Amino acid sequence: MNEGDWRPDVGGPGGQPGGQRAGWGEPGGRGPARGQPDGWGAPGPAQTGPGDPGWGQSGGWGPEPPRRRGIGDLFEEAFSLYRRYFLLLVGSTALLQLPIILLSVPLMAYQNELTRRFYDPFTFGPASRTPLDPRPGGSPLPEDLALVMALLFLFILVAGVLGNLAFAAGAYIVGRGRRGDRPAAPEVLRALTRLAGAVVLTTLAQVGLYVAILVGLFGAVVVLLVLAVVLGGPGTGSLVLFVLGSVLFAVASVVVTIAVMVRLIVAVPALVHERLGPVAALKRSWGLLRGQMWRTFAIVLVIGLVVGILSSVITFFVMPTYFEGILRADVGAYLVATLLTGLVQVVLAPLVPAVITLLYFDLVDTSRSHVPA
């Protein structure tokens, strides 16, 4: 008698005759019933394939691969975590954004004063008879512009570092929160202290990459224009080429910068939760976003619009009161208006790292990547 055939001499449950060989199903079955102990069990499956329970993408038995979450699901969980950890998120953001808000007041006031010296915002005309005859106390325009540009670049750099630190704090809180933890403020501060150096280096690497992209694009456009002038000679055609080259540079700069920004959008969450170095975090983000550009761009666009619209609506009811003072470069008006708009940003800004961090975990889950606990 072959293995798997009926054996009348082996009793079934309760001593009933007509049992089966241990672990085998009814006649025609393919072996022990899955999930059943040795002995009597249900008939084995006749066949397996895609769509059957346990059938994975690899063509064999295994867990179903996780599916990518929709934008609505990500936003729903993000708002839930935002409400649950509201004070911690807003507090950590305020701690890091307040210096940016305070630094922006004198910079904006000086920039507005510079503009007022050469242009009257109330008459929409020049502030003096000639651009080289500024109001008393003014300095030559090139020097003013150079100072403003230098201060603006420094401000953007500091704002980028502090903004990424606030992003890291939000990513840490959201990552802990989605596991059901409730991190305390001292834990967040200790995590930020540990991550500060890596976050600063990551920010510098991002800024350097963006600058390199812009310089490369600008250099390419300049080379094309020089070749056009050399080959075509001066004239109307050269002017048209100059205008077209300028437009091309502007469009290419925006498109390439946005594309790179999207590919690097989850670098900070990767740095926080996988404890990577700056370069490794950027590479990790670039890899996770492979094939996910448009979906990620849509998510970033939506959360940007949500925060921007809410901020604009609230600010709309505040700014008219101080509008005239701002035009007159009144530092007091600048301070009040900046603090009020900054408060709105501090309250709404944590929504961005909440959504992006959940997107990061979704990308990791669907790529079957490992994230250390």
BELCOR-V130374 format. One line per field, one symbol per residue. ss: DSSP state (@ for helix, = for strand, . for the rest). phi: phi as a letter, one per 30 degrees, with the letter a starting at -180 (. if undefined). burial: 1 if it has 9 or more other ideal C-beta (glycine too) atoms within 8 Angstrom, else 0. A space follows every 50 residues. Layout:
ss = ???
phi = ???
burial = ???
This chain:
ss = ............@@@................................... ....=.....=.........@@@@@@@@@@@@@@.@@@@@@@@@@@@@@@ @@@@@@@@@@@@@@@@@@==....==..............@@@@@@@@@@ @@@@@@@@@@@@@@@@@@@@@@@@@@@@......@@@@@@@@@@@@@@@@ @@@@@@@@@@@@@@@@@@@@@@@@@@@@@@@@...@@@@@@@@@@@@@@@ @@@@@@@@@@@@@...@@@@@@@@...@@@@@@@@@@@....@@@@@@@@ @@@@@@@@@@@@@@@@@@@@@@@@@@@...@@@@@@@@@@@@@@@@@@@@ @@@@@@@@@@@@@@@@.......
phi = .ddjddbddcdcdiiddidbdeicddejdckeddicdekdadedddabae jdeidcddjbdlddddcdddddddddddddddddceddddddddecceed dddddddddddddddddcacddchbddbdbddcddejdbeeedddddddd ddddddddddddddddddddddddddddcjdbdcedddddddddcedddd dddddddddddddddddddddddddddddddcidkddddddddddddddd ddddddddddeddcdcddedddcchcdeddddddddddddibddddeddd dddddddddddddddedcdedcddddddiddddedddddddddddddced dddddddddeddddddchdccdd
burial = 00000010000100000011101110001001100100001001000000 00001100000000000000000110111011001001111111011111 10111011111111111111000001110000010000000001100100 11001011111111111111111111110000100001001100110111 11101110110011001100110110011001000011001100110110 01100111111111111111111101010011011101100110011111 01110110011001100110010011101010111111111101110111 11111111111111010000000
